[in-house]
Amino acid sequence: MAETFEPLSNDLILRAARGEPVERPPIWVMRQAGRYLPEYNQAKGGRDFFSVCRDPELASTITLQPILRYANLIDAAIIFSDILVIPQAMGMTVEMLEAKGPHFPNPLRKPEDLSQLKSEVDVRAELAYVFDAIRLTRRKLAGRVPLIGFVGAPWTLMSYMVEGGGSKTFMFVKTWIFKHPSTTHSLLARITDVCVEFLAHQVLAGAQMLQVFDSWAGELSPHDFRTFALPYIRRISARVPVRIKELGGEPVPMTIFAKGAWYALDELCESGYQVVGLDWTHDPESAVAVANGRVTLQGNMDPNVLYGGREAITQAVERIAKGFGGGRKGWIVNLGHGITPFVDPEDLKWFFEETRRVTGASE
C-alpha cells in the first residue's frame, strides 16, 4: 500500500496535468536541484555523484533546495536522482566523471555483452534508496508542493548502455539497432520492464507525478523513432497505471519529454500521457494547434536565454506565454531542457517572477 502523507496545500500542477482550468500556469524547471545552486555544491562537497543519489537524506535535502530558495515560486519538486540508476540496477557499472559526465567502463558493444546484465532485476531492492529518498522528501515537503518521480526512456537508456556515455555520432547504438534489430527490441523490452516497475514503486513511495525523459529521441529519424522509441514509450504509459493499482496505489499524471522529436508531437499526444514536454525547438502556437486540447503541454523556453540577462528573459516569457494562450488551461511552465550549471540563481528567480507577472499571478 502507498504511504500516507500530509495533504497538499498546492496541487496546481496536478490540476493542470489533468487538463483542468487553473488560476495560473504552474512552474517548475528540469534540473532545478543541481550544480547552478551554491547550496547544492556545498551539500555535495567532494562526494561522488552517485553516492549522493544513494544517500536518501542528502538526496532529499538537495531536492528541497530550490523549493526553499524560491519559496512560493515553484509548484513542484522533482526527486534528486539520475536516469542511469536503471542500468546500474540491471548490473552495469556507471561512473560520473568530473568534466566528462557519465561513463560505462564496460558498455554493451555487441549482443554477447548482454551476459553482463542480470537475468532478473529486483527493483525494490536495487533501487530502495530512491524510494527511501522519495518517502523522506514527501515528509519534509509537508504538503507544500507535489513531488515528481522520473525515469529515462528505454531508447535513451539503451543509447547510454551501448555508447558507454554521451555521444556526438551515436555510431555504436546505431550500428546495433540496424545490424541487430531483433536483439534491440529484446533489450528495449527488458529495459521497459524495469522502468515500469521503477515508476510504479516511486508512486507507492510517494511520487505524485511521473516524467519519462527520452533525452536522445532527436537522434532517431521519424521512422526509427516510431520503430525503436515510441512503442516502448507507449508500453510504459499503458502498463504503469495498471501496475500501480496492482500494488494498491492510485495512478498519477504522467509526462513524456522526447527531446528533439518535434516531428512526433502528434503521435506523442496520442501516446497515453497526460502531459507532453516540449523542447525549445517547438513554436508554442504551433504546438498548441497540434495538441488541440488532447494533452497539457509543458515547456519550453531555451535554457540559454537565462544567460541573456533580464530583458531577454522578459521578452522570452512574454512571447512564450502568448503562444500558450496565457496558461489558464493546458500549460505547465518549464524550460525546453534542464537548467545548465553556470546560470545565476537570481536570473532563474527573475524567470519565475516574470512568468507570474505576465500570466497575471503576483503572489
VMD Tcl script that draws the C-alpha trace (Angstrom):
set ca {
  {0.00 0.00 0.00}
  {1.07 3.58 -0.63}
  {2.33 5.68 2.27}
  {0.17 8.40 3.83}
  {1.49 11.96 3.95}
  {0.23 15.44 4.77}
  {-2.38 16.77 2.30}
  {-1.25 19.12 -0.43}
  {-1.67 22.85 0.01}
  {-0.67 23.44 -3.63}
  {-2.00 20.94 -6.19}
  {-1.84 23.37 -9.12}
  {0.42 21.22 -11.31}
  {-1.73 18.13 -10.80}
  {-4.85 20.00 -11.83}
  {-3.10 21.45 -14.86}
  {-1.80 18.00 -15.81}
  {-5.35 16.66 -15.72}
  {-6.43 19.39 -18.13}
  {-8.47 21.34 -15.60}
  {-8.75 25.14 -15.73}
  {-6.29 26.75 -13.28}
  {-5.88 30.21 -11.80}
  {-2.34 30.45 -13.23}
  {0.07 28.11 -15.02}
  {2.22 26.04 -12.63}
  {6.00 26.37 -12.84}
  {8.99 24.10 -12.27}
  {12.22 23.53 -14.21}
  {14.15 20.44 -15.14}
  {17.36 20.02 -13.10}
  {16.10 22.68 -10.68}
  {18.07 20.90 -7.94}
  {21.60 20.98 -9.26}
  {25.01 22.49 -9.83}
  {23.89 26.08 -10.52}
  {22.92 26.37 -6.83}
  {25.76 27.14 -4.39}
  {23.92 25.23 -1.68}
  {23.95 22.12 -3.88}
  {27.72 22.29 -4.28}
  {28.13 22.82 -0.55}
  {25.89 19.86 0.31}
  {27.54 17.56 -2.23}
  {31.06 18.54 -1.24}
  {33.64 16.18 -2.70}
  {31.32 13.19 -2.79}
  {30.79 11.09 -5.89}
  {27.56 11.98 -7.70}
  {26.01 8.53 -7.45}
  {26.92 8.23 -3.77}
  {24.82 11.37 -3.26}
  {21.94 9.76 -5.14}
  {22.23 6.69 -2.91}
  {22.06 8.74 0.30}
  {18.32 9.33 0.94}
  {18.90 12.07 3.49}
  {21.23 14.02 1.22}
  {19.12 13.41 -1.89}
  {16.04 14.71 -0.10}
  {17.95 17.75 1.18}
  {19.07 18.61 -2.35}
  {15.56 18.04 -3.74}
  {14.21 20.66 -1.35}
  {16.90 23.29 -2.01}
  {15.11 25.08 -4.88}
  {11.79 24.81 -3.04}
  {13.32 26.64 -0.09}
  {15.29 29.17 -2.15}
  {12.35 30.03 -4.40}
  {9.64 29.78 -1.78}
  {6.15 30.12 -3.28}
  {7.58 30.47 -6.79}
  {7.92 26.76 -7.71}
  {4.91 24.48 -7.92}
  {6.65 21.07 -7.86}
  {9.73 19.30 -6.59}
  {11.49 16.57 -8.56}
  {13.40 13.90 -6.72}
  {17.16 14.22 -6.94}
  {18.35 11.13 -8.78}
  {19.53 10.17 -12.27}
  {18.15 8.25 -15.24}
  {21.21 5.98 -15.17}
  {20.22 4.25 -11.94}
  {18.34 1.84 -14.24}
  {21.46 0.47 -15.98}
  {23.09 0.22 -12.57}
  {20.16 -1.79 -11.25}
  {20.43 -4.05 -14.30}
  {24.03 -4.88 -13.42}
  {26.14 -2.30 -15.25}
  {28.82 -0.11 -13.72}
  {28.20 3.59 -14.30}
  {30.58 6.31 -13.14}
  {30.06 10.07 -13.20}
  {33.37 11.61 -14.25}
  {34.13 15.23 -13.43}
  {34.00 17.47 -16.51}
  {33.07 14.49 -18.70}
  {29.76 13.10 -17.48}
  {28.53 9.51 -17.30}
  {30.94 6.72 -18.19}
  {30.31 2.98 -18.60}
  {33.61 1.06 -18.32}
  {32.05 -1.99 -19.99}
  {29.41 -0.87 -22.49}
  {27.20 -3.26 -24.47}
  {29.04 -3.07 -27.77}
  {27.75 -6.39 -29.15}
  {24.88 -8.78 -28.33}
  {27.24 -11.11 -26.50}
  {27.83 -8.34 -23.96}
  {24.24 -8.74 -22.74}
  {25.55 -11.51 -20.50}
  {26.72 -8.85 -18.04}
  {23.08 -7.87 -17.36}
  {21.14 -9.52 -14.58}
  {18.57 -12.03 -15.78}
  {16.14 -10.72 -13.15}
  {16.12 -7.29 -11.51}
  {14.69 -6.88 -8.02}
  {13.71 -3.25 -8.43}
  {12.50 -2.82 -4.86}
  {15.89 -3.96 -3.54}
  {18.22 -2.45 -6.14}
  {16.59 0.99 -6.09}
  {15.41 1.08 -2.48}
  {17.50 4.20 -1.89}
  {15.37 6.13 -4.42}
  {12.13 5.04 -2.75}
  {13.55 5.95 0.66}
  {14.52 9.38 -0.67}
  {11.01 9.90 -2.03}
  {9.39 8.99 1.30}
  {11.74 11.25 3.21}
  {11.22 14.12 0.78}
  {7.45 13.84 0.99}
  {7.68 14.12 4.77}
  {9.96 17.16 4.54}
  {7.77 18.84 1.94}
  {4.83 18.52 4.31}
  {2.35 19.14 1.52}
  {3.93 22.34 0.15}
  {4.10 21.12 -3.46}
  {3.79 17.78 -5.26}
  {6.83 15.56 -5.79}
  {7.73 14.30 -9.27}
  {9.41 10.95 -9.88}
  {11.08 10.07 -13.15}
  {12.84 7.55 -15.36}
  {14.81 7.55 -18.59}
  {13.02 6.22 -21.67}
  {14.20 2.83 -23.00}
  {15.79 4.21 -26.20}
  {17.80 6.80 -24.29}
  {18.89 4.27 -21.67}
  {19.93 1.78 -24.34}
  {21.93 4.53 -26.07}
  {23.94 5.18 -22.92}
  {24.38 1.46 -22.25}
  {25.74 0.81 -25.74}
  {27.68 4.04 -26.35}
  {29.25 3.94 -22.90}
  {28.32 7.57 -22.20}
  {27.24 10.59 -24.15}
  {27.93 10.67 -27.88}
  {28.07 13.02 -30.87}
  {27.67 10.35 -33.56}
  {25.76 7.51 -31.80}
  {27.73 5.15 -34.02}
  {27.68 2.16 -31.69}
  {23.97 2.19 -30.85}
  {23.01 2.93 -34.47}
  {25.15 0.00 -35.58}
  {23.36 -2.16 -33.02}
  {19.78 -1.21 -33.95}
  {20.35 -1.61 -37.70}
  {22.50 -4.74 -37.54}
  {20.66 -6.49 -34.69}
  {17.03 -5.26 -34.76}
  {15.57 -8.34 -33.07}
  {18.07 -8.22 -30.21}
  {17.48 -4.46 -29.99}
  {13.77 -4.97 -29.38}
  {14.53 -7.67 -26.82}
  {16.83 -5.31 -24.90}
  {14.39 -2.40 -25.13}
  {11.65 -4.66 -23.74}
  {13.88 -5.68 -20.81}
  {14.65 -2.05 -20.04}
  {10.96 -1.20 -20.30}
  {10.04 -3.86 -17.76}
  {12.44 -2.34 -15.23}
  {11.20 1.20 -15.99}
  {7.58 0.16 -15.38}
  {8.36 -1.41 -12.05}
  {10.56 1.51 -11.00}
  {7.90 4.12 -11.79}
  {5.14 2.15 -10.07}
  {7.16 1.81 -6.88}
  {8.07 5.51 -6.95}
  {4.35 6.24 -6.76}
  {3.92 3.74 -3.93}
  {6.74 5.55 -2.10}
  {5.07 8.94 -2.54}
  {5.68 10.38 -6.04}
  {2.61 12.34 -7.13}
  {3.52 12.78 -10.79}
  {5.91 10.97 -13.15}
  {8.07 12.06 -16.07}
  {9.75 9.91 -18.73}
  {12.85 11.51 -20.23}
  {13.73 10.46 -23.79}
  {16.75 12.72 -23.97}
  {18.17 11.23 -27.18}
  {14.89 10.89 -29.09}
  {16.02 13.50 -31.59}
  {18.91 11.28 -32.70}
  {16.40 9.00 -34.43}
  {14.74 9.60 -37.77}
  {10.94 9.73 -37.69}
  {10.78 6.13 -38.95}
  {13.31 4.89 -36.42}
  {11.64 6.80 -33.59}
  {8.38 5.02 -34.42}
  {10.27 1.71 -34.52}
  {12.66 1.85 -31.57}
  {11.32 4.52 -29.19}
  {7.60 5.18 -29.46}
  {6.37 1.59 -28.90}
  {8.21 1.43 -25.56}
  {7.10 4.91 -24.54}
  {3.53 3.72 -25.11}
  {4.15 0.48 -23.29}
  {5.24 2.43 -20.20}
  {2.16 4.68 -20.20}
  {-0.14 1.68 -20.62}
  {1.44 -0.56 -18.02}
  {2.43 1.81 -15.21}
  {-1.13 2.72 -14.08}
  {-2.11 -0.97 -14.12}
  {0.96 -1.91 -12.08}
  {0.31 0.89 -9.56}
  {-3.21 -0.43 -8.99}
  {-1.88 -3.98 -8.61}
  {0.38 -2.68 -5.84}
  {-2.51 -0.96 -4.08}
  {-1.88 2.60 -5.20}
  {-3.65 5.19 -7.32}
  {-2.30 6.22 -10.75}
  {-0.82 9.71 -11.13}
  {-0.39 12.08 -14.10}
  {2.47 11.17 -16.41}
  {4.63 13.33 -18.70}
  {6.63 12.31 -21.75}
  {9.55 14.52 -22.74}
  {11.10 13.36 -26.03}
  {13.79 15.93 -26.70}
  {14.34 16.67 -30.36}
  {11.39 14.61 -31.59}
  {9.50 17.65 -32.90}
  {8.27 15.57 -35.82}
  {6.41 13.21 -33.48}
  {4.34 15.71 -31.49}
  {1.02 14.48 -32.88}
  {1.90 10.87 -32.05}
  {3.15 11.82 -28.59}
  {-0.21 13.48 -27.92}
  {-1.75 10.04 -28.53}
  {0.87 8.06 -26.60}
  {-1.09 7.71 -23.36}
  {0.46 10.52 -21.32}
  {-1.45 13.41 -19.78}
  {1.40 15.88 -20.37}
  {3.79 16.25 -23.31}
  {7.01 18.15 -22.65}
  {8.38 20.42 -25.40}
  {11.97 21.40 -26.02}
  {12.77 24.90 -27.28}
  {12.63 23.91 -30.97}
  {8.81 23.92 -30.82}
  {6.85 27.04 -31.63}
  {4.27 27.29 -28.82}
  {1.39 28.40 -31.04}
  {2.02 25.57 -33.49}
  {2.33 23.04 -30.68}
  {-0.96 24.19 -29.16}
  {-2.62 23.77 -32.53}
  {-1.25 20.24 -32.94}
  {-2.18 19.21 -29.39}
  {-5.67 20.65 -29.84}
  {-6.57 20.13 -26.18}
  {-5.69 16.43 -26.13}
  {-2.90 16.87 -23.57}
  {-1.35 19.50 -21.35}
  {1.86 20.93 -22.81}
  {4.99 21.63 -20.76}
  {7.85 23.96 -21.63}
  {9.58 25.46 -23.39}
  {11.99 28.42 -23.03}
  {15.52 27.79 -24.25}
  {17.54 27.39 -21.01}
  {20.32 29.51 -22.51}
  {18.05 32.55 -22.52}
  {18.86 32.64 -18.81}
  {22.38 33.76 -19.81}
  {20.99 36.66 -21.82}
  {20.03 38.95 -18.96}
  {16.71 40.09 -17.59}
  {15.47 41.92 -20.66}
  {15.97 38.78 -22.79}
  {14.23 36.66 -20.17}
  {11.25 39.01 -20.01}
  {10.90 39.08 -23.79}
  {11.02 35.28 -23.99}
  {8.50 34.85 -21.18}
  {6.07 37.29 -22.81}
  {6.40 35.64 -26.21}
  {6.03 32.08 -24.89}
  {3.12 32.91 -22.58}
  {1.29 34.47 -25.51}
  {1.98 31.38 -27.60}
  {0.49 29.12 -24.96}
  {-2.58 31.31 -24.65}
  {-1.79 32.67 -21.19}
  {-1.75 29.34 -19.42}
  {-5.08 29.15 -17.61}
  {-5.52 25.69 -19.11}
  {-3.24 23.16 -20.74}
  {0.19 24.63 -19.94}
  {2.89 23.84 -17.37}
  {5.72 26.39 -17.47}
  {9.20 24.90 -17.80}
  {12.39 25.28 -19.75}
  {12.93 23.41 -23.00}
  {15.59 21.29 -21.30}
  {17.41 21.20 -17.98}
  {18.92 24.30 -16.43}
  {22.67 24.46 -17.03}
  {25.37 24.72 -14.35}
  {26.51 28.32 -14.77}
  {23.14 30.06 -14.60}
  {22.88 32.78 -11.95}
  {20.17 31.64 -9.48}
  {18.87 35.22 -9.39}
  {18.21 35.10 -13.13}
  {16.17 31.96 -12.68}
  {14.24 33.75 -9.96}
  {13.55 36.53 -12.45}
  {12.19 33.94 -14.88}
  {9.79 32.70 -12.19}
  {8.73 36.21 -11.16}
  {8.24 37.42 -14.71}
  {6.16 34.37 -15.53}
  {3.92 35.17 -12.56}
  {3.66 38.80 -13.66}
  {2.96 38.05 -17.30}
  {0.35 35.40 -16.51}
  {-1.42 37.75 -14.12}
  {-0.47 35.93 -10.95}
  {1.52 38.03 -8.46}
  {1.58 36.21 -5.17}
}
mol new
graphics top color blue
foreach p $ca { graphics top sphere $p radius 0.5 }
foreach p [lrange $ca 0 end-1] q [lrange $ca 1 end] { graphics top cylinder $p $q radius 0.2 }
display resetview
